[in-house]
Amino acid sequence: MMARDGILIAISSLLVLAAVGVSNADGLSLRFYNTSCPDAELIVRNITRNRAQSDSALGAKLLRMHFHDCFVRGCDASILLDAVGIQSEKDTIPNQSLSGFDVIDEIKTQLEQVCPGVVSCADILALASRDAVSLSFQKPLWDVLTGRRDGTVSLASEVNGNIPSPFADFNTLMQQFSNKGLDVNDLVVLSGGHTIGVAHCATFTNRLYNFTGIGDMDPSLDKTYAELLKTKCPNPSNPATTVEMDPQSSLTFDKNYYDILLQNKGLFQSDAALLENTQSARIVRQLKTSNAFFAKFAISMKKMGAIEVLTGNAGQIRQNCRVVNP
């Protein structure tokens, strides 16, 4: 009888967990808004898809914004806050080229009309970045756990040293990822996000014209590719000029990034740095030859999306993603 009672209790516990969604140790869960705002994820998805249909680069824009948000103060939507008195995160050089804020604003406005004060800006950004990247696949590429709350502080001074630089070497990258609870596998897998999007010339032209300060070129960069890049980014280059990060595939989310990386055509120093370490280079080769990229990317995005999150009574649910509640 006791054994049967134990089984019944276990089954009951599983049913309770299924009813409330799949919880995570950091306080996030699947379908967090099922009761409080049942249409929340649908609203995010519909607006994001509508905007992505007229902006094929939206996936890259929102993915980058989500990444930059999580690496400073955790995934708390601090990247969305406008400056008040002193510069905020979005005012810094690494973030001045971010775009897509208007999409988050549109989603927030709609959600505030349906469920005022319920859905956080941090969750909106996490969901919208997933939905924009997933558009052409007709299914979500990774699960987004929700339940984040919004931070109330955004400081420009906290950006440098936290957001990985395109000029970083392997040791620096690894330290920055480790500081956020991410490992070498996450570093290589999340770098695969460079398979979509573009970069401004200033983020890589040092590799073309003055790599060590004597007017030389980075020897790790494929020479033919370097000459092509020089035609797009002469010295000095137009600050507004951009180049595909993944040549010929910058609008398609795929594993082609690892193909070009092994051809020495990674655009940034931080891309080439992945081949400098034995372990990370091995992971690059594995991702090139296997079909594991999407599954691994889903795992690493879940980890990244949980960096230093605010849950429970911490933070707030901003009424406007650009400003802290009065």
C-alpha positions as CSV (number, residue, x, y, z in Angstrom):
1,M,0.0,0.0,0.0
2,M,2.8,2.4,0.9
3,A,4.6,1.7,-2.4
4,R,1.3,2.4,-4.3
5,D,0.8,5.6,-2.3
6,G,4.3,6.7,-3.2
7,I,3.7,6.1,-6.9
8,L,0.4,8.1,-6.7
9,I,2.2,11.0,-5.0
10,A,4.9,11.0,-7.6
11,I,2.4,11.0,-10.4
12,S,0.5,13.8,-8.8
13,S,3.7,15.8,-8.5
14,L,4.4,15.4,-12.2
15,L,0.9,16.5,-13.1
16,V,1.4,19.7,-11.0
17,L,4.7,20.4,-12.7
18,A,3.0,19.9,-16.1
19,A,0.2,22.2,-15.2
20,V,2.5,25.1,-14.2
21,G,5.0,24.7,-17.0
22,V,8.6,23.4,-16.9
23,S,10.5,25.3,-14.3
24,N,14.1,26.1,-14.2
25,A,16.4,26.6,-11.2
26,D,16.8,30.3,-11.9
27,G,13.1,30.9,-11.6
28,L,12.2,30.9,-15.3
29,S,9.7,28.5,-16.8
30,L,8.0,27.6,-20.1
31,R,4.7,29.3,-20.6
32,F,5.1,31.6,-17.6
33,Y,2.3,33.8,-18.8
34,N,-0.3,31.1,-19.5
35,T,-2.6,32.4,-16.8
36,S,-1.6,36.0,-16.4
37,C,-1.5,36.9,-20.1
38,P,-2.4,33.8,-22.2
39,D,-1.9,35.6,-25.6
40,A,1.5,37.1,-24.7
41,E,3.7,34.9,-26.7
42,L,1.3,34.9,-29.7
43,I,1.3,38.7,-29.7
44,V,5.1,38.8,-29.6
45,R,5.3,36.2,-32.4
46,N,2.7,37.9,-34.7
47,I,4.2,41.4,-34.5
48,T,7.8,40.1,-34.8
49,R,6.9,38.0,-37.9
50,N,5.0,40.9,-39.5
51,R,8.0,43.2,-39.0
52,A,10.5,40.5,-40.1
53,Q,8.6,40.0,-43.4
54,S,9.6,43.6,-44.4
55,D,13.0,43.5,-42.7
56,S,14.9,40.4,-43.6
57,A,17.8,41.4,-41.2
58,L,15.5,41.6,-38.1
59,G,16.6,38.3,-36.8
60,A,20.3,39.3,-36.7
61,K,19.4,42.7,-35.2
62,L,17.3,41.3,-32.3
63,L,19.6,38.4,-31.7
64,R,22.5,40.8,-31.3
65,M,20.5,43.0,-29.0
66,H,19.5,40.1,-26.8
67,F,23.2,39.0,-26.6
68,H,24.4,42.5,-25.7
69,D,21.7,42.8,-23.1
70,C,22.5,39.6,-21.3
71,F,26.2,40.2,-21.1
72,V,25.7,43.4,-19.1
73,R,23.8,43.1,-15.8
74,G,22.2,39.9,-17.1
75,C,19.1,39.5,-19.3
76,D,17.2,42.4,-17.7
77,A,16.4,44.7,-20.7
78,S,18.8,47.3,-19.5
79,I,19.9,47.7,-23.1
80,L,16.5,49.2,-23.9
81,L,16.7,52.0,-21.3
82,D,17.3,55.6,-22.6
83,A,19.8,57.8,-20.9
84,V,18.7,59.8,-17.9
85,G,21.4,62.3,-16.8
86,I,24.3,60.0,-17.7
87,Q,24.9,57.7,-20.7
88,S,23.1,54.4,-20.8
89,E,24.3,51.1,-22.4
90,K,22.8,51.9,-25.7
91,D,24.9,55.1,-26.0
92,T,28.2,53.2,-26.1
93,I,30.2,52.5,-29.3
94,P,29.4,48.7,-29.3
95,N,25.7,49.4,-29.0
96,Q,25.2,52.5,-31.1
97,S,24.8,50.3,-34.2
98,L,22.0,48.2,-32.6
99,S,18.6,48.5,-34.1
100,G,15.2,47.0,-33.7
101,F,14.2,49.0,-30.6
102,D,11.0,50.1,-32.4
103,V,9.9,46.5,-32.8
104,I,10.2,45.9,-29.0
105,D,8.3,49.2,-28.4
106,E,5.4,48.1,-30.7
107,I,5.2,44.7,-29.0
108,K,5.2,46.3,-25.5
109,T,2.5,48.8,-26.5
110,Q,0.2,46.0,-27.6
111,L,0.9,43.9,-24.5
112,E,0.2,46.8,-22.2
113,Q,-3.2,47.3,-23.9
114,V,-4.0,43.6,-23.4
115,C,-2.2,42.8,-20.1
116,P,-1.0,46.0,-18.4
117,G,2.0,45.6,-16.1
118,V,2.4,41.8,-16.7
119,V,4.9,41.0,-19.5
120,S,8.5,42.2,-19.0
121,C,10.6,43.9,-21.6
122,A,13.3,41.3,-20.9
123,D,11.0,38.5,-21.9
124,I,9.8,40.4,-24.9
125,L,13.3,40.7,-26.2
126,A,14.1,37.1,-25.5
127,L,11.0,35.9,-27.3
128,A,11.2,38.3,-30.2
129,S,14.8,37.5,-31.0
130,R,13.9,33.8,-31.1
131,D,10.8,34.4,-33.3
132,A,12.7,36.6,-35.8
133,V,15.5,34.1,-36.3
134,S,13.0,31.3,-36.6
135,L,10.7,32.9,-39.2
136,S,11.9,31.0,-42.2
137,F,11.8,27.7,-40.4
138,Q,8.0,27.8,-39.6
139,K,8.8,26.6,-36.1
140,P,10.7,27.9,-33.0
141,L,14.4,27.0,-33.1
142,W,14.7,27.0,-29.4
143,D,12.6,27.2,-26.3
144,V,12.4,30.5,-24.4
145,L,11.9,30.2,-20.7
146,T,10.1,33.3,-19.3
147,G,9.5,35.0,-16.0
148,R,12.3,37.6,-16.2
149,R,11.8,41.0,-14.7
150,D,13.2,44.3,-15.8
151,G,16.2,46.0,-14.4
152,T,16.2,49.7,-13.4
153,V,19.9,50.6,-14.1
154,S,21.7,51.0,-17.4
155,L,25.2,52.4,-17.3
156,A,27.5,53.0,-20.3
157,S,30.5,52.4,-18.0
158,E,29.6,48.8,-17.6
159,V,29.6,47.8,-21.3
160,N,33.3,47.7,-22.0
161,G,34.8,44.5,-20.5
162,N,31.5,42.7,-20.5
163,I,30.4,42.6,-24.1
164,P,32.9,40.5,-26.1
165,S,34.8,42.7,-28.6
166,P,35.3,41.8,-32.3
167,F,39.0,42.5,-31.6
168,A,39.3,40.0,-28.7
169,D,41.7,37.1,-28.5
170,F,40.7,33.6,-27.3
171,N,41.7,34.0,-23.7
172,T,39.8,37.2,-23.3
173,L,36.7,35.8,-24.9
174,M,36.9,32.7,-22.7
175,Q,37.2,34.8,-19.6
176,Q,34.2,36.9,-20.5
177,F,32.1,33.9,-21.2
178,S,33.2,32.1,-18.1
179,N,32.3,35.2,-16.0
180,K,28.7,34.7,-17.2
181,G,28.6,31.0,-16.5
182,L,29.2,29.9,-20.1
183,D,31.8,27.5,-21.3
184,V,34.0,27.0,-24.4
185,N,31.2,25.1,-26.1
186,D,28.8,28.0,-25.6
187,L,31.5,30.4,-26.9
188,V,31.8,28.5,-30.2
189,V,28.1,27.7,-30.6
190,L,26.9,31.2,-29.9
191,S,29.6,32.7,-32.2
192,G,27.6,30.7,-34.8
193,G,25.1,33.5,-34.6
194,H,27.5,35.4,-36.9
195,T,26.0,33.3,-39.7
196,I,23.4,36.1,-40.0
197,G,23.9,39.9,-40.1
198,V,26.4,42.5,-41.2
199,A,29.3,44.3,-39.7
200,H,30.7,47.9,-40.1
201,C,34.1,48.2,-41.7
202,A,35.6,49.7,-38.5
203,T,35.1,46.4,-36.7
204,F,37.6,44.5,-38.8
205,T,39.7,46.8,-41.1
206,N,42.6,46.7,-38.7
207,R,43.1,43.1,-40.0
208,L,43.4,44.5,-43.5
209,Y,45.6,47.5,-43.1
210,N,47.4,47.7,-39.8
211,F,47.2,44.5,-37.8
212,T,50.3,44.9,-35.7
213,G,50.8,48.6,-36.1
214,I,53.2,48.5,-39.1
215,G,50.8,48.6,-41.9
216,D,50.5,44.9,-42.3
217,M,47.6,42.4,-42.8
218,D,46.4,39.7,-40.4
219,P,48.2,36.6,-41.7
220,S,45.4,34.3,-40.4
221,L,42.9,35.9,-42.9
222,D,42.6,34.3,-46.3
223,K,44.4,36.6,-48.7
224,T,41.9,36.5,-51.5
225,Y,39.1,37.2,-49.1
226,A,41.1,40.1,-47.6
227,E,41.5,41.7,-51.0
228,L,37.8,41.4,-51.6
229,L,37.2,43.1,-48.2
230,K,39.5,45.9,-49.2
231,T,37.4,46.7,-52.2
232,K,34.4,47.1,-49.9
233,C,36.2,48.9,-47.1
234,P,39.0,51.1,-48.5
235,N,41.3,52.9,-46.1
236,P,39.8,55.1,-44.8
237,S,36.4,53.6,-45.2
238,N,32.9,55.1,-45.0
239,P,31.7,54.6,-41.4
240,A,28.3,53.6,-42.7
241,T,29.5,50.8,-45.0
242,T,28.7,47.2,-43.9
243,V,29.8,43.8,-45.0
244,E,28.2,40.4,-44.6
245,M,29.6,38.4,-41.7
246,D,28.8,35.2,-43.4
247,P,29.6,35.7,-47.1
248,Q,26.8,34.7,-49.4
249,S,24.7,33.5,-46.5
250,S,24.1,36.5,-44.2
251,L,20.3,36.2,-44.4
252,T,20.1,32.4,-43.7
253,F,20.5,31.0,-40.3
254,D,22.6,27.9,-40.9
255,K,25.9,26.3,-40.0
256,N,27.8,27.9,-42.9
257,Y,29.7,30.1,-40.4
258,Y,31.8,27.1,-39.5
259,D,32.6,26.4,-43.1
260,I,33.9,29.9,-43.7
261,L,35.8,29.9,-40.4
262,L,37.8,26.9,-41.5
263,Q,38.5,28.7,-44.8
264,N,40.1,31.5,-42.8
265,K,37.3,33.8,-43.8
266,G,36.0,34.6,-40.3
267,L,35.4,38.4,-40.4
268,F,36.5,39.4,-36.9
269,Q,39.6,38.7,-34.9
270,S,37.2,37.1,-32.4
271,D,36.1,34.7,-35.1
272,A,39.6,33.7,-36.1
273,A,40.5,33.3,-32.4
274,L,38.2,30.2,-32.2
275,L,40.8,28.4,-34.3
276,E,43.7,29.4,-32.0
277,N,42.7,27.0,-29.2
278,T,42.8,23.2,-29.6
279,Q,39.5,22.6,-27.9
280,S,37.5,25.3,-29.6
281,A,38.9,24.4,-33.0
282,R,37.8,20.9,-32.5
283,I,34.3,22.0,-31.7
284,V,34.3,24.2,-34.8
285,R,35.2,21.2,-37.0
286,Q,32.5,19.1,-35.3
287,L,29.9,21.7,-36.0
288,K,31.0,21.9,-39.6
289,T,30.7,18.2,-40.3
290,S,27.7,17.3,-38.1
291,N,24.1,18.3,-38.0
292,A,24.3,19.3,-34.3
293,F,24.4,23.1,-34.6
294,F,20.7,23.8,-34.2
295,A,20.4,21.5,-31.1
296,K,23.5,22.9,-29.5
297,F,22.5,26.5,-30.3
298,A,19.2,25.9,-28.6
299,I,21.0,24.7,-25.5
300,S,23.4,27.6,-25.4
301,M,20.7,30.2,-26.0
302,K,18.8,28.8,-23.0
303,K,21.9,29.2,-20.9
304,M,22.6,32.7,-22.1
305,G,19.0,33.8,-21.7
306,A,19.3,32.9,-18.0
307,I,22.4,35.0,-17.2
308,E,21.8,36.9,-13.9
309,V,18.0,37.1,-14.5
310,L,15.8,39.0,-12.1
311,T,12.8,37.0,-11.0
312,G,10.2,37.0,-8.3
313,N,10.0,40.3,-6.6
314,A,13.3,41.6,-8.0
315,G,13.3,44.5,-10.5
316,Q,10.0,45.6,-12.0
317,I,7.7,45.2,-15.1
318,R,8.4,48.4,-17.0
319,Q,5.3,50.1,-18.5
320,N,7.6,51.5,-21.2
321,C,10.7,49.6,-22.2
322,R,12.7,52.8,-22.6
323,V,12.2,54.2,-19.1
324,V,12.0,53.0,-15.5
325,N,8.5,53.1,-14.0
326,P,7.8,56.4,-12.1
